[in-house]
Amino acid sequence: MRILFIHEISWHKKVVYEIHDFPELLSLRGHEIVFIDFPEGCTPPGIRRIVDLKTTILKNCSRAHAGASIETRTPGRVVGPPMDRLMASLTHVPEIWRLLSSKAFDVVVLYGVPTNGWQTIAIARYFGVPVLFRAIDISHALRASVFRPLIKIAEKFIYKNADAISTHNEPLRQYCIENGAAPEKVSIEYPGLDLERFSPGPRDPELCSKYNLEAKDKTVLFMGTFFRFAGLDWFIDSFAPYLRSNLNFKLLLVGGGEAEQGLRTQVDRLGLSNNVIFCGFAEYPMLAKYLRLGDVAITTFEDSLVTNCALPGKVLQYLGCGLPTVCTPVKGLQSVICDENSGILYKERNHSFIEAVAALLANDEHRNELAKAARITTERLFQWDTCVNRFEDAIRKVVKNKSPKKQLV
């Protein structure tokens, strides 16, 4: 098949996750893949900051899987950040129209919503190209914006008009249905995990030296973007007494984001600069080595629509590396991985969460049992062959069931 993927983030700059894995693995199966993206966070020099209408085409791209070949197309723009995303709702249209009018694609796999999603649905319907929408989050609720009501309208339009919807957990499936999707159109396909890359192993000596970690140190690890809803400020405050009374307890924060400066100020105020280590973002080839520095991983999300419909990829990576994980009981993750025998301890965001982390650091036997269970869970649920087979089947089903043109609703 010739498959057009469309998203509203930068394929080249974003951390590696399923938007790289699925297209690349499908290309390794012989499918021809083109990916339209949006250059978020990129500021071109000179006059190109204001007007840059040329589509940038890069061929034979690969970020996660050796031998894969993706063609990326980044449409031009007419203003620089932050207005470029708003204008992209118009500037992406010619490129999407050009590609779909060529009749060269069997199907579109759509991730984007406000930037280029609803436009893709309309153009694909006009040219009779089926669209599989891959729902992985709640677009309108990701961040505060005056455009939030309009983004929700775009969401509902896509749910109602996509030929099929693929998502990764039951609460998100139900959200799509509640907002207009026909139940029979919405299926669940799990993202896979690179089980060779994300596997248990010893701590890397060079990283231990870099961050002054000793063999006796017990480490709690958080990896990911420091969103304000991530709950790290709460965890640092609550875990501070344990860090002060156990000098070999360390907290490693691998990542960065909007809350970082506030967290650094908080750590200094609490006098924990020797116990809390900010590692910055890890490059994908090094990520597993960073995860193996941890003894226990945490996910401290607040209870919200966004978090309850998420399936955090970092948790799968934790488990793949054999990291026992203490996590707040977010419903999307619980619908996929449901009990302690999976390597996850679900705890409410209160003192029971903190006690569970401290108890695991102190109990080698229990920690090792959970580590083994974590690895078994990933091998059972997230084997690439199985996950890609199911996603490929979902795409083929959309193509097979392609229906005559019908009115948008």
ABEGO torsion letter per residue (X at the ends): XBBBBBBABBAAABBBBAAAAAAAAAAAAGBBBBBBBBBBGBBBBEAAAABBABBBBBBGBBAABBGBBBBBBBBBBABBOAAAAAAAAAAAAAAAAAAAAAGABABBBBABBAAAAAAAAAAAAAAGBBBBBBBABBAAAABBBAAAAAAAAAAAAAAAABABBBBABAAAAAAAAAAGBBAAABBBBBBBBBAAABBBBBBBAAAAAAAGBBAABBBBBBBEBBBAAAGAAAAAAAAAAAAAABAABBBBBBEEEAAAAAAAAAAAAAGAAAABBBAEBBBAAAAAAAAAABABBBBABBBBAAAAABBBAAAAAAAAAGBBBBBBBBAAAAAABABAAAGBBBBBBBAAAAAAAAAAAABAAAAAAAAAAAAAAAAAAABAAAAAAAAAAAAAAAAAABBBBBBBX
